[in-house]
Amino acid sequence: MSKKRTTIPKSTRFEDALAELETLVQTLEGSDQPLDKSLENFERGIALSRFCQQALSDAEQKIQVLLQEAGHTELSDFEAEED
C-alpha cells in the first residue's frame, strides 16, 4: 500500500477529510470493485477516520481549555440526541 495515499497531510481540513471518508464508505458499500481496490479504499478510510477522530479530540481539548479560562469550572460530556 502506498504510504502517500494513507498519510493525511496536517493541512487537510476536517470537513474535506470527512467528505472523502463518506464517499469512500458509499463506494465500498455500493460497488463491485476488485478486492485490491476495495482494500486500498478501506485502508484510506481508516487513515481518514483516525485523522477525523484526532481533529475532534483536539477541538474538544481546546474547548475545555477555553471554558476553564473563562471560569466555567464544571465541564460535562456532550451527549448527542438520538434520532
Secondary structure by P-SEA (a helix, b strand, c coil): cccccccccccccaaaaaaaaaaaaaaaacccccaaaaaaaaaaaaaaaaaaaaaaaaaaaaaaaaaaaacccbbbbbbcccc
